[in-house]
Amino acid sequence: MIKTNTFKNNIKEFLEDKIFFKSLFILVIPIIFQELLNSSVNLVDNFMIGQLGEVSITAVGIANQIFFVFNLVLFGINSGAGVFIGQYFGKGDIHGIHKVMGFGLILSILNALFFFTLIMFIPEYLMSLYSKDLEVIRESVKYLKVVSPAYILISITVCINAILKAIKKPSYPMITTFIALICNIILNYIFIFILNFGVIGAGLATLLARTIELICQFSIIFYKKLPIITKITNYLQFNKDFIIQYIKICLPVIINEVLWALGVTICNMAYKFSGTNAQSAIQITSTVQNLFTVMGVAIGSGCGILLSNTLGNKDIEKAKTYAKKCLILTIIFSFIMGIMLYIASPFIINIFNIQEEVKEYTKYLLLIVSIGLIFKSYNYTAIVGVLRSGGDTTYTAILDFCTVWFIAIPMAFLGSYYLHFPIYITYSMVYFEEFVKVFFGTNRIKKGKWLKTLV
């Protein structure tokens, strides 16, 4: 009886914390819509390209593996920057925000130029890592060369979006992402179906949509006269001590994202031994999974901003309480999203113009995702939302590295190359890394070593 009453009191206390819910959902709602829109862009791309057949959808899918690696490095750079900006914002230090923004933009653009150079000089080699099919490689190279200039635009957009979210202005990235989605759909239709440009049309649509997105972003910032606007020299006023501190926090995040992305990329390389149809099913599954993880990603992102603001204000106990509540919410909402995915999966599969074998593979892959969604979302909130908010980036880097490289990659090659399992069996073996990560992430949060004020 006493335990029951204690449980009821805990639930009542959880639900009555109006400040927490208000603070979190002001951040989360726009992020949910933005993530949905981002995932919808990919889903629309895959749907429209999917009408061109398995070769085209696989070609664009493996070409986007390069973007996947680029984007995760970019995420690492700006995830670290977001920790600093969130804490500076909580402290009320606008000058600190400006110097983080300047340094973050420089690193983001350098990252884009690196990947752009690789695509310009060795695209065939890059694509041969992901496919043995010469026709798929030819089509993917066509797409890559057209879309690669968008990497530079995206690097600026993502950096500024991270800053806007950290200063509690997440609605503006949502608006610009929505504009990009509408433009992408219209331009995709024109270039792919009216002008018959094929995968080149998909690349052109993405490039133009990202250009419009960045123009809209700058227009909003200057029209609203946001405090992130200042003289160019103020963005460059970072000294040696600041750079060392920034690198100390951000470098593990960047290494984390690079090694994790490389690990996932190697897993995708392993899937080529299961055949083009299996790869097509993986590409569709990945796109759909991103659409249904938006709730977990949004809560995790909102949690990171909320906790970094709280730690910047040196309120350790409140940060500890907020972290627990964010994790509980992640579990609840990701469970609901998993059920929704299971119900919707037959309808989603049928919108693609694919062979019956690909549909069969995708059906089982989506079943695995609908079950594993709760673990994947929990890990995102635990690692990105909680542990990184206090700068505990070295531990998260080690955790991600070990689970991907010592579990996911060996499982991918064991199932696909050595045992020749169906792709859905191999995929379920790879997904086991998420279960391991839950245990170590939760244990680290309980120890409280992440509860640090950095600024």
C-alpha positions as CSV (number, residue, x, y, z in Angstrom):
1,M,0.0,0.0,0.0
2,I,2.8,2.3,0.9
3,K,4.6,1.5,-2.4
4,T,1.4,2.2,-4.4
5,N,0.9,5.6,-2.7
6,T,4.5,6.5,-3.3
7,F,4.1,5.6,-7.0
8,K,0.9,7.7,-7.2
9,N,2.6,10.6,-5.6
10,N,5.6,10.4,-8.0
11,I,3.2,10.4,-11.0
12,K,1.3,13.3,-9.5
13,E,4.5,15.3,-8.9
14,F,5.6,14.5,-12.4
15,L,2.4,15.7,-14.1
16,E,2.1,18.8,-11.9
17,D,5.5,20.3,-12.8
18,K,4.0,22.9,-15.2
19,I,7.3,24.9,-15.5
20,F,9.1,21.8,-16.8
21,F,6.4,20.8,-19.3
22,K,6.0,24.4,-20.5
23,S,9.7,24.9,-20.9
24,L,10.3,21.6,-22.7
25,F,7.3,21.7,-25.1
26,I,8.0,25.3,-26.2
27,L,11.2,23.8,-27.5
28,V,10.0,20.4,-28.5
29,I,6.9,21.3,-30.6
30,P,8.8,23.3,-33.3
31,I,11.6,20.7,-33.3
32,I,9.1,17.9,-33.8
33,F,7.6,19.8,-36.8
34,Q,11.1,20.5,-38.2
35,E,12.3,16.9,-37.8
36,L,9.0,15.7,-39.4
37,L,9.6,18.1,-42.3
38,N,13.3,17.0,-42.7
39,S,12.2,13.4,-42.7
40,S,9.4,14.2,-45.1
41,V,11.8,15.8,-47.5
42,N,13.7,12.5,-47.6
43,L,10.5,10.5,-47.8
44,V,9.2,12.6,-50.7
45,D,12.6,12.3,-52.5
46,N,12.6,8.5,-52.0
47,F,8.9,8.2,-53.1
48,M,9.4,10.3,-56.3
49,I,12.7,8.7,-57.2
50,G,11.2,5.3,-56.3
51,Q,8.9,5.7,-59.3
52,L,12.0,5.5,-61.5
53,G,12.8,1.9,-60.2
54,E,15.2,0.0,-57.9
55,V,18.4,1.3,-59.6
56,S,17.5,4.9,-59.1
57,I,16.4,4.6,-55.5
58,T,19.5,2.6,-54.6
59,A,21.7,5.0,-56.5
60,V,20.4,8.0,-54.6
61,G,20.4,6.0,-51.4
62,I,24.0,5.2,-51.5
63,A,24.9,8.7,-52.7
64,N,23.2,10.0,-49.6
65,Q,25.5,7.8,-47.5
66,I,28.2,10.5,-48.2
67,F,25.8,13.2,-47.1
68,F,25.0,11.0,-44.0
69,V,28.7,11.1,-43.0
70,F,29.0,14.8,-43.8
71,N,25.9,15.6,-41.9
72,L,26.9,13.7,-38.8
73,V,30.3,15.5,-38.7
74,L,28.3,18.7,-39.0
75,F,26.0,17.6,-36.2
76,G,29.0,16.9,-34.0
77,I,30.4,20.4,-34.6
78,N,27.2,22.1,-33.9
79,S,26.1,19.8,-31.1
80,G,29.2,20.8,-29.2
81,A,28.6,24.4,-30.1
82,G,24.9,24.1,-28.9
83,V,26.1,23.0,-25.5
84,F,28.2,26.2,-25.1
85,I,25.6,28.5,-26.6
86,G,22.9,27.0,-24.3
87,Q,25.0,27.6,-21.2
88,Y,26.0,31.1,-22.4
89,F,22.4,31.9,-23.0
90,G,21.4,30.6,-19.6
91,K,24.1,32.8,-18.1
92,G,23.0,35.8,-20.2
93,D,26.4,36.2,-22.0
94,I,25.6,37.4,-25.6
95,H,29.3,38.0,-26.4
96,G,30.0,34.3,-25.6
97,I,27.3,33.3,-28.1
98,H,28.8,35.4,-30.9
99,K,32.3,33.8,-30.6
100,V,30.9,30.3,-30.4
101,M,28.8,31.0,-33.5
102,G,31.8,32.4,-35.4
103,F,34.0,29.4,-34.6
104,G,31.2,26.9,-35.3
105,L,30.5,28.5,-38.7
106,I,34.2,28.3,-39.7
107,L,34.4,24.6,-38.7
108,S,31.1,23.8,-40.5
109,I,32.1,25.4,-43.8
110,L,35.6,23.7,-43.7
111,N,33.8,20.3,-43.2
112,A,31.6,21.1,-46.3
113,L,34.6,22.0,-48.4
114,F,36.3,18.8,-47.5
115,F,33.4,16.6,-48.6
116,F,32.8,18.7,-51.7
117,T,36.4,18.2,-52.8
118,L,36.1,14.4,-52.3
119,I,33.0,14.3,-54.4
120,M,34.6,16.3,-57.2
121,F,37.7,14.2,-57.5
122,I,36.9,10.6,-56.5
123,P,33.1,10.1,-56.8
124,E,33.3,6.7,-58.6
125,Y,35.6,5.3,-55.9
126,L,33.3,6.5,-53.1
127,M,30.3,4.9,-54.7
128,S,32.1,1.6,-55.4
129,L,32.5,1.2,-51.6
130,Y,28.7,0.9,-51.4
131,S,27.7,-1.1,-54.5
132,K,29.0,-3.6,-57.0
133,D,26.4,-2.7,-59.6
134,L,28.0,-0.5,-62.3
135,E,24.7,1.0,-63.3
136,V,23.9,2.0,-59.8
137,I,27.4,3.6,-59.4
138,R,26.9,5.6,-62.6
139,E,23.6,7.0,-61.5
140,S,24.8,7.8,-58.0
141,V,27.8,9.7,-59.4
142,K,25.4,11.8,-61.6
143,Y,23.4,12.7,-58.5
144,L,26.3,13.4,-56.2
145,K,28.0,15.9,-58.6
146,V,24.8,17.9,-58.9
147,V,23.9,18.0,-55.2
148,S,27.4,18.5,-53.7
149,P,27.4,22.3,-53.8
150,A,24.4,22.2,-51.5
151,Y,26.7,20.8,-48.8
152,I,28.2,24.3,-48.3
153,L,24.7,25.9,-48.0
154,I,23.6,23.2,-45.6
155,S,26.6,23.7,-43.4
156,I,25.7,27.3,-42.8
157,T,22.0,26.5,-42.3
158,V,22.6,23.8,-39.8
159,C,25.0,25.9,-37.8
160,I,22.6,28.8,-37.5
161,N,19.6,26.5,-36.8
162,A,21.6,25.0,-33.8
163,I,22.2,28.5,-32.5
164,L,18.5,29.5,-32.9
165,K,17.4,26.5,-31.0
166,A,19.9,27.1,-28.2
167,I,18.6,30.6,-27.7
168,K,15.0,29.2,-27.6
169,K,14.0,30.3,-31.1
170,P,13.2,26.9,-32.6
171,S,10.2,28.1,-34.5
172,Y,12.3,29.9,-37.1
173,P,14.2,26.7,-38.3
174,M,10.8,25.0,-38.5
175,I,9.5,27.8,-40.8
176,T,12.5,27.7,-43.2
177,T,12.5,23.8,-43.2
178,F,8.8,23.9,-44.2
179,I,9.6,26.3,-47.1
180,A,12.4,24.0,-48.2
181,L,10.1,21.0,-48.2
182,I,7.5,22.7,-50.3
183,C,10.1,23.9,-52.8
184,N,11.7,20.5,-52.9
185,I,8.4,18.7,-53.7
186,I,7.5,21.2,-56.5
187,L,11.0,21.2,-58.0
188,N,11.2,17.4,-57.8
189,Y,8.0,17.0,-59.7
190,I,9.1,19.5,-62.3
191,F,12.6,18.1,-62.8
192,I,11.8,14.3,-62.4
193,F,8.4,13.9,-64.0
194,I,7.9,16.9,-66.4
195,L,11.5,17.4,-67.7
196,N,12.5,13.8,-67.2
197,F,15.9,14.6,-65.7
198,G,15.9,11.5,-63.5
199,V,18.3,11.4,-60.6
200,I,20.0,14.6,-61.9
201,G,16.6,16.3,-61.5
202,A,16.4,15.1,-57.8
203,G,19.9,16.6,-57.2
204,L,18.9,19.9,-58.8
205,A,15.7,20.1,-56.7
206,T,17.6,19.6,-53.5
207,L,20.3,22.2,-54.4
208,L,17.7,24.9,-55.3
209,A,15.5,24.0,-52.2
210,R,18.5,24.4,-49.9
211,T,19.4,27.7,-51.5
212,I,15.9,29.1,-50.9
213,E,16.0,27.8,-47.3
214,L,19.3,29.7,-46.5
215,I,17.9,32.9,-48.1
216,C,14.8,32.6,-46.0
217,Q,16.8,32.0,-42.9
218,F,18.9,35.1,-43.3
219,S,15.8,37.1,-44.1
220,I,14.1,36.1,-40.8
221,I,17.2,36.7,-38.8
222,F,17.7,40.3,-40.1
223,Y,14.0,41.1,-40.2
224,K,13.6,40.0,-36.5
225,K,16.9,41.7,-35.6
226,L,17.9,38.7,-33.4
227,P,20.7,39.2,-30.9
228,I,22.9,36.8,-32.8
229,I,23.5,39.6,-35.4
230,T,26.7,41.6,-34.7
231,K,29.8,42.9,-36.4
232,I,31.9,40.3,-38.2
233,T,34.9,41.0,-35.9
234,N,32.8,40.0,-32.9
235,Y,32.4,36.5,-34.4
236,L,36.2,36.2,-34.6
237,Q,37.0,37.2,-31.0
238,F,37.9,33.7,-29.8
239,N,41.3,33.3,-28.1
240,K,43.5,30.3,-27.4
241,D,41.9,29.4,-24.1
242,F,38.4,29.4,-25.7
243,I,39.5,27.3,-28.6
244,I,41.1,24.7,-26.3
245,Q,37.9,24.6,-24.2
246,Y,35.7,24.3,-27.3
247,I,37.9,21.6,-28.8
248,K,38.0,19.7,-25.4
249,I,34.2,19.5,-25.5
250,C,33.5,19.4,-29.2
251,L,36.3,17.1,-30.4
252,P,35.0,14.0,-28.7
253,V,31.6,14.8,-30.2
254,I,33.0,15.2,-33.7
255,I,35.1,12.1,-33.3
256,N,32.1,10.3,-31.9
257,E,29.9,11.3,-34.9
258,V,32.6,10.6,-37.4
259,L,33.4,7.1,-36.1
260,W,29.7,6.3,-35.5
261,A,28.9,7.5,-39.1
262,L,31.8,5.6,-40.5
263,G,30.6,2.5,-38.6
264,V,27.1,2.8,-39.9
265,T,28.5,3.4,-43.4
266,I,30.6,0.2,-43.1
267,C,27.4,-1.6,-42.1
268,N,25.8,-0.3,-45.2
269,M,28.8,-1.5,-47.2
270,A,28.2,-5.0,-45.7
271,Y,24.6,-4.9,-46.8
272,K,25.7,-4.9,-50.5
273,F,26.5,-8.6,-50.1
274,S,22.8,-9.2,-49.6
275,G,22.1,-7.7,-53.1
276,T,20.5,-4.6,-54.6
277,N,17.0,-5.5,-53.6
278,A,18.1,-5.8,-49.9
279,Q,19.8,-2.4,-50.2
280,S,16.7,-0.8,-51.6
281,A,14.7,-2.2,-48.6
282,I,17.3,-0.8,-46.2
283,Q,17.1,2.7,-47.9
284,I,13.3,2.7,-47.6
285,T,13.5,1.5,-44.0
286,S,16.1,4.1,-43.0
287,T,13.9,6.9,-44.4
288,V,10.8,5.7,-42.7
289,Q,12.6,5.1,-39.4
290,N,13.8,8.7,-39.5
291,L,10.2,9.8,-39.8
292,F,9.1,7.9,-36.8
293,T,12.0,8.8,-34.5
294,V,11.2,12.5,-34.7
295,M,9.4,12.5,-31.3
296,G,12.5,11.0,-29.6
297,V,14.9,13.3,-31.4
298,A,12.7,16.3,-30.6
299,I,12.5,15.5,-26.9
300,G,16.2,14.7,-26.8
301,S,17.1,18.0,-28.6
302,G,14.7,20.0,-26.4
303,C,16.1,18.2,-23.3
304,G,19.7,19.2,-24.3
305,I,18.8,22.8,-24.7
306,L,16.8,22.9,-21.4
307,L,19.5,21.1,-19.5
308,S,22.3,23.3,-20.9
309,N,20.4,26.4,-20.0
310,T,19.8,25.1,-16.5
311,L,23.4,24.1,-16.0
312,G,24.5,27.5,-17.3
313,N,22.4,28.9,-14.5
314,K,24.2,26.5,-12.1
315,D,21.0,24.8,-11.0
316,I,22.3,21.2,-10.6
317,E,19.4,19.7,-8.8
318,K,16.8,21.0,-11.3
319,A,19.0,19.6,-14.1
320,K,19.0,16.2,-12.5
321,T,15.2,16.2,-12.1
322,Y,14.6,17.4,-15.6
323,A,16.9,14.7,-17.1
324,K,14.7,11.9,-15.5
325,K,11.5,13.5,-16.7
326,C,12.8,13.8,-20.3
327,L,13.8,10.1,-20.3
328,I,10.3,9.1,-19.1
329,L,8.7,11.2,-21.8
330,T,10.9,9.7,-24.4
331,I,9.9,6.2,-23.4
332,I,6.2,7.0,-23.5
333,F,6.2,8.8,-26.8
334,S,8.5,6.4,-28.6
335,F,6.3,3.5,-27.5
336,I,3.3,5.2,-29.1
337,M,5.3,5.9,-32.3
338,G,6.4,2.3,-32.5
339,I,2.7,1.2,-32.4
340,M,1.9,3.8,-35.1
341,L,4.7,2.5,-37.3
342,Y,3.6,-1.1,-37.0
343,I,0.0,-0.1,-38.0
344,A,1.1,2.2,-40.9
345,S,3.9,0.0,-42.4
346,P,1.7,-1.9,-44.9
347,F,0.4,1.4,-46.3
348,I,3.8,3.0,-46.4
349,I,5.3,0.0,-48.3
350,N,2.6,0.1,-51.0
351,I,3.4,3.7,-52.0
352,F,6.7,2.6,-53.5
353,N,7.0,1.2,-57.0
354,I,9.2,-1.7,-56.0
355,Q,9.4,-5.5,-56.6
356,E,7.6,-7.9,-54.3
357,E,10.8,-9.2,-52.8
358,V,11.8,-5.6,-51.8
359,K,8.3,-5.2,-50.2
360,E,8.7,-8.4,-48.3
361,Y,12.1,-7.4,-47.0
362,T,10.9,-3.9,-46.0
363,K,7.9,-5.3,-44.2
364,Y,10.1,-7.3,-41.8
365,L,12.7,-4.5,-41.5
366,L,9.9,-2.1,-40.4
367,L,8.7,-4.6,-37.8
368,I,12.2,-4.7,-36.3
369,V,12.3,-0.8,-36.3
370,S,8.8,-0.6,-34.6
371,I,10.0,-2.8,-31.8
372,G,13.5,-1.2,-31.4
373,L,12.2,2.4,-31.7
374,I,11.8,2.8,-27.9
375,F,15.5,1.8,-27.3
376,K,16.8,4.0,-30.2
377,S,14.9,7.1,-29.0
378,Y,15.9,6.5,-25.4
379,N,19.6,6.4,-26.3
380,Y,19.3,9.6,-28.3
381,T,17.8,11.5,-25.3
382,A,20.3,9.9,-22.9
383,I,23.4,10.6,-25.0
384,V,22.6,13.8,-26.9
385,G,20.1,15.3,-24.6
386,V,21.4,14.5,-21.1
387,L,25.1,13.5,-21.1
388,R,26.3,16.0,-23.7
389,S,24.4,18.9,-22.1
390,G,27.0,18.9,-19.3
391,G,30.0,18.2,-21.5
392,D,30.3,14.5,-20.8
393,T,31.3,14.0,-24.4
394,T,34.3,11.7,-24.0
395,Y,32.2,9.0,-22.4
396,T,29.5,9.2,-25.0
397,A,32.2,9.0,-27.8
398,I,33.6,5.8,-26.2
399,L,30.1,4.3,-25.8
400,D,29.1,5.0,-29.4
401,F,32.4,3.8,-30.7
402,C,32.4,0.5,-28.8
403,T,28.8,-0.5,-29.6
404,V,29.1,0.3,-33.3
405,W,32.5,-1.1,-34.0
406,F,32.4,-4.1,-31.7
407,I,28.7,-5.1,-32.1
408,A,27.0,-3.5,-35.2
409,I,29.8,-3.9,-37.8
410,P,30.8,-7.5,-36.9
411,M,27.1,-8.5,-36.9
412,A,26.5,-6.8,-40.3
413,F,29.3,-8.8,-41.9
414,L,28.6,-12.0,-40.1
415,G,24.9,-12.0,-41.2
416,S,25.4,-10.6,-44.7
417,Y,28.8,-11.8,-46.0
418,Y,29.6,-15.0,-44.0
419,L,26.2,-16.5,-43.1
420,H,24.2,-15.1,-46.1
421,F,21.1,-14.5,-43.9
422,P,18.1,-12.6,-45.2
423,I,18.6,-8.9,-44.8
424,Y,16.0,-8.6,-42.0
425,I,17.9,-11.2,-39.9
426,T,21.2,-9.4,-40.4
427,Y,19.5,-6.0,-39.5
428,S,18.0,-7.4,-36.3
429,M,21.5,-8.6,-35.3
430,V,22.9,-5.1,-36.0
431,Y,20.1,-3.5,-34.0
432,F,21.3,-5.3,-30.8
433,E,23.8,-2.5,-30.2
434,E,20.9,-0.3,-29.1
435,F,20.0,-2.7,-26.2
436,V,23.6,-2.6,-25.0
437,K,23.8,1.2,-25.2
438,V,20.7,1.6,-23.0
439,F,22.4,-0.2,-20.1
440,F,25.6,1.8,-20.2
441,G,23.9,5.2,-20.9
442,T,21.5,4.8,-18.0
443,N,24.3,3.8,-15.6
444,R,26.3,6.9,-16.6
445,I,23.4,9.2,-16.0
446,K,22.8,7.8,-12.5
447,K,26.4,8.5,-11.5
448,G,25.8,12.2,-12.2
449,K,29.3,12.9,-13.7
450,W,27.6,14.9,-16.5
451,L,26.3,17.6,-14.2
452,K,28.8,20.3,-15.0
453,T,28.7,24.0,-15.7
454,L,31.1,24.8,-18.5
455,V,30.9,28.7,-18.8
